[in-house]
């Protein structure tokens, strides 16, 4: 038998196992509210080849060895036999933990999953209502994420979107913008519109559209919405007085701003200071750039010490800029976004200090807007307290991205061919480009890619989950 024939037979065999895994993943998600991942990569709603790709990714965590789909199928079926409750279970790490335990699989899972065994997906707490105030770039991506999470035990329930009416066929146009996106592609699922009821139903999630020009005018309780978290993604109000208007509406309990907050509004970067939210009724999810750089700066400061530095952001253009030359109240931003590199300011370097006070006064920053629609890069030019080498610094960041509390915020890549479009859809706050790292004794330059739309939206949803207290338990336990 030729090598070509053997290779294809092995591929077909692995495809068959992945096909068997698909219904197990789907059933456990629908019935038991269990989300399966492989080293952080979700298996839910993945194609057979998508599942195989996730298992191939496992080689980064297993000294070059991938994770066999047959092993994941064995684990998933054994988990299903326990009739577990709501959880996020990483099959790759679960496999590693089982191998290290020396126990039988049944005994290991009975001990590891004792907290959720036999719960059958029962949820006693009521879902948390979420309202999106605004339906722009971030609003629609947050909607996609919330819709994608619905139906499998997520206690975040997208109930309504508030916008100003733009035309007589406004709802049709809103649905079209949700359905198709020039950067992030088509919506994965079905969307139906009920103009009479003023609703859009996406993958079974019924979203009420409310037309209003003032946050204080809406009575959400008339739509059955109570104690809602309002995610204000308009950026129109950024101080406590302006955002406080939302709290004057009936049915609202808390507000999250998807832009840097002003005054005493806490700027939250999930993974860094999210536990400080407490009972605050108005918080900010900071900016996309602040979310991208703060986790990397924290771990570098913890490991090597950051004496001072400069952050230069190469940022895709945004809706704030002009398509062609026209008046703009900001300096330079009036020039055509698609034709120019535009030097502008960024508050991200200073904003880092709100999440990491230990870096207060140590960083400066600037930004260049460039003619790309999405994905940006932050260049961290740092003077460290401790001398190091490129290999040591990169090795530390790579390990941090794989096995640390910040692995959902920091990713790492070492490819000589990646460009900005390769990071569209990244769920991490930032991705360190290891091959670009420069180190000279106590000076380091670190390049961090980030999807300033989708990656940031993932961070926003994580903050909403923290505000609502709806995080599912994760296994294996650290």
N, C-alpha and C positions, 0 to 999 in steps of 0.2 A: 504494500500500500504506500502511495507517495506521501510526502510531507504535506503537499497541498490538500490531499483528501483527508488526512488526519486532522489538519488544522480546521477544516470546515466541519468535520464531524464533532470536534471538540466545541466549536462555536455553537453548532446546532443543539448540542447537549446542554450547554450553559443557557442558551435561549429558552429551552424547554423548562428548566428549573426556574428561571426568572418569570416565565409565564405562570407557573404554579404559585409563585410568590405574590403576584399581583392581587388575586382575590383575597388572600389572607390579609394583606396590608389594608385593602379597602374595607373588608368586613370588620376587622378590629377597630378601624377608625370610626366607622358608622355606628357600630353596636356598642363598643366599649370605650370609645373616645381615646384610643391609643394611637399615638403618632410614632411610626418607626422611622429611624434615620440610620445612616451609616457614616460614622465619624462626622456628624453634623449635617449631612446631606439627606434631605427628606426623600422617602420612597413613595410618598403618597401621590397618586395621579401621575406617576411616571410610566412611560412606555417600557416595553421589555428592554430595549436598548438603553434607555435612560437608567434602568436599574443596573444593567451590566456596567454602565459607565460609572455609576456611584460605587460599585464594588471594585472597579479598577482604581478609583481614587484612593481606596484604602491602602494601597502600596506605600503611600507617603507616611503612613502611621505604623507600618508593619515591616520595616527594614526591607522594603522592595517587594514584599509579598502582597498580592491582592487578597481580598476576602472572597471566598467562594460563595456564590449564591446559594448553593446547597446548604452551607453552614447557616446562612441567614434564614433559610426556609425551616431548617431544623429548630432554630431558636424561636422563630415566630410562631410555629405550631405549638411548641412547648409553652410559650407565653399564653397563647390562646386557651390552652387547656386549663389554665388557672383562672379563667374568667375575670381578668383584671379590671380595675377601675381606671379612671382618667390618668394618663401618664404620657411622658415623652421618653421613648426607650431607644437608645443607641445600640443597634445590633452589633456593630463593630467593637465598641468598647465592652459590651456585654460578653462577647466572645472572648476578648482578652482577659476580662475579669474571671470568667469561668475557667479558662485554661490555667490561670495562676492559682485558682482555689484548690485544685486537686480533688474536688468533689464531683459526684455524679451530677449530670445536668439537672435532674429533677430536684435533688437536694439543694443545689446551688440556687435555682430559681425560687424555690419555696422560701429560702432565707432572704435572698436579695429583694424579692418582690412581695414580701409579707405585708407591707404597708397597703398594697392595693389588691392583693389576691382576693377573689370572691366578691369584689364590689360590683362587677358587671356594668360598669360605666354609669352608675347611678350618681346624679348630681343633686345635692340638696339646695345649694345656693341658687338664687335667681340670676339670670344673665344680666350683664352690665350694658345698659343702653349707651350707644355712642352716636353723636351727631357730628357731621362734618359741616363746618361753616365756611363755605367756599368750595369750589369744585375745579380748581386749576390743576397744575402739574402735580403737586404733592397731594392734593385732595383726591384726585382720581387714582393715584397709585396706592394711597392708604386704603381707598375703597376696594381696590383689587385684592390687597392683602387680607383685609377683613373678610371679604367674600370667600377668598380661598381657604381661610381658616374656619369658616362657618360649617356647621353640620357635623363636627367631629368632637364635640365636647368643649369647644371654645366658648367661654362665657362672655366674650365681647360680641355684642349684637348691634350691627350697623342698622340704625332705625331711620335716619333722615339726613337729608342734605339741604342746607339753606343757601340760596343764591338770589341775586337780583334778576328779574325776568329780562331776558335779552331780546326775545322776539315771540311772535304768536306760536311758533313751533319750537319753543325753547326746550321742551322735554325731549323731543325727537333729537334735537342737536346734542343735548347733554348725553343721551344714550349712545349716540354715534361716537362721541368723544371717548366714552368709556369702552366702547366696542373696538375701536381702532386707534392705534397710537403709532406715530411715525418712527418713534425711537424704540418703544418697548413691545411693539407688535400687537397682534390681535388678542382680544380678551379670550381666555381659555374657558369656553362654556357658552351658555345661551343667555340672551337678554331679551326681555319683552317689555313693552311700554303700554301703560294704561293711562291715556291722556285725561280721561274723565276723572279717574281717582287721583291723578297726579303722582303716579308711582312708576318706578323702574324695578323690575324683578330680575335679578342676576343670579343664576344658579340656585334659584329657590329663595334668595334673600330679597325680601320686599322692602324697598327703600322709598320712603315718602319724600317728595320734593316740596319744599316750602319756599315761597317767594316773599322776601322781606329785605328792606334796606337798612334795618336797624336791629342790632342784637337784642335790645330790650323789648321789642314789640311782639316776639313770638311766644305763644302759649303752647308749649310742647305737650302738655297734659291732654289737650284736645285730640291728640294723635295717639294717646296711650303711652306716651314717653315720660318716664319719671327718673329723677336722680341721674340724669344723663351727664356724661363727660362730653363737653363740646370741644372739638379739635378745630381751632381757628387757623385756617391755612391761607387767609387773605393777606396777612401782614399789615393790614390797615391800622390796627391798634396794637401797640407793643408795650404800653404801660399799664399799671394796675387800674387806673381810672377808666381807660378805654375798654380793656378786656373785662372789667368788672360789670360792664353793661350786660354781658351774657348771664350773669348771676341774678339779674333782675327779672329774667324770664322764668315763668313757672315751668318746672320740670328739669331744671339744670342744677347740678350740684358742684361741678368743677369745670375748669377750663384749661386746655393745653394749647399753647401758642407754638406754631411751627416756624419760628424765627427767633433771633436773639431777643430776650426780654430786656426792658429798660428798668432803671431804678432798682427796687429791692426784689423784683421777680426772680425766683431761683432759675438759673440756667442748668438744665439737667442733661448730662451725657450718660445714656444708659451704659452700665458697666463700670462707671467711675463713681458717680455720686447719686445714683437713683434711689438709694436707701434713705436719702435726706428729704425725700418728698414729704413724708409724714402726712399731716392733715392740711397742707397748703391747698387752697382752693384754686389758685392761679399759678401755673408753672410754665416754663418754656422748655422746649426740646432743643434749644440753642440753634446753631446753624449746621449745615451739611459739612462745612469745613472744620468747624470746631469738633464735631462728632468724629471726623476722620482722623484728626491729628492728636486729640487729647489722649486716647488710649495708648497710642504709640509713644507719646511724650511721657506718659506716666510710667510705663514699664522701663523706658530708657533712663528716666530719672531715678527710679527705684534701684536699677542695677548699676548704672555708671555715674549717676549724678549729672544734672544739666546746669552748668554754670550760667550760661546765657545762650542766646541764639536768635536767628531770624527765620521766619516762615514766609516763603514766597509761594503764592497760589497761582497755578495756571488753570483757570476756571472756564468751563464752557459758558457760552452766552446764556442769558436768562431773559424771561419775558419783560423784565424791567428795562431792557435796552431797546433801542429803536432798530427796526428792520432796515430803514434807510436814514440818511442824515436828516435830523429834525431836532426841534427844541427838546431839551431834557434839563431838568433842574440840577442834575448831578454833573460834575465835571467829566468831560470826555464821553460819557455814556450816551450822548446824543448822536454819536457817529455810528454808521451802519455796522451792526453786530456781525453780519455775515461776511464782511469785507476787511475787517480790521482786527489787529490786536489792540486792546484798549487797556491802558494802564489805569488802575483805579485802586481804591482803598479797600481794606478788609478789617473788620474788627475781631476776626477769629483769634489772632494771637493774644489779644487782651482778654478775649472771652474765655480762653483756656483757664485763666486765673480764677474765674468764678467756680469752675469745677475742680481745679487743682491749685489751691491757694499757695502751695509751696513754690509755684512758678511765677507768682505775681512779680511783675516788673522785670522779668528776665527775658522776655521775648518781644521782638518787633515783628511787623508783618506788612505785606503789600500784596497786590493781586494784579494779574493780567487776564482780562477776558479775551478768549480766543474763538475763532469761527468754527466751533463744534457744538452740536446741540445737547450733548450729555457726556458725562465722565470728565472728571477734573483730576488735577495732581497737586499735591502739596510737597514742596521741597523744604525739608527741615535741615537748616545749616546750624549745627550745634557745637558749642564748646563744652566738653565734658569734664567732670571732676577726675575721672579715672581714664588713663590711657588704655586703649584696646586695639584690636585689629579688625579688619573687615570680616574675617572668618568667625571670630568670636562674636562680634555684634550680630552678624547675620544668623549665626547658629542660635543665638539667644532669641532673636525675633521669630525665627522659624519654629522653635520649640514652643514659644509663647502662643503662636497662632494655632498650634495643634493641641496643647495640653495645659491650659491655664483658664482661670475664670473669665478671661477676656477673649477666648477663642471665637466667640460669636461677633466680636468687634474687630479683631485684627486677623487679616489673612496675609499669606506670604506666597510669593511666586518667584521663580528663578528661571525664566525663559528668555532667550535672546531675541524672540520674535514678537512678543506681545506689544500691542498698541492700544489706544484708548477704547476702541469699540469692543475689545475683548472683555472689558469689565462692565459692559451694560448688563444690568440684571444682577450684579453682585449684591448679596444680602449682608455682606460685612460693611462696617462703617468705613474701613480703609484696607488697602492691600499694599503691603510693602514689596517694592520691586528690588529683590536682593541683588541682582546683577548690577544695578545702578548705584549701589551703596559705595560711598567713598569714605575711607578712614585714614587719617594721618595722625598717629599718636593720640592726642586728646581732642582732635577735631573730627567730626563726622558729618556727612551729608547723607540724609536718608530720603528716598523718594517714595511717596505714598499715593497710589491711585485711589479714586473713590467715585462710585456712581452717585453723583450729587443729587439725583432724584430718587432712584429706587433704594439704594443703600441707606440713604437718609430716612426714607419712608419706613423702612424696616425698624430703624432706631425709634422713630416716632411711635410705632405700634408697640414696641417693647416698653416705652414709657407709659403708654395708655394701660397696658397690662399691669404695670407696677402700681399705677394710681388706683386701678380697680381691684388689685390683689387677686388676680386670676391666673397666676402662673401654675401650670401643671407640674407635679413632681417629676423629676428627671432621674432616669436610671441608666447605667449603674450609678450608685451613689459614690460621690467623690470621697 
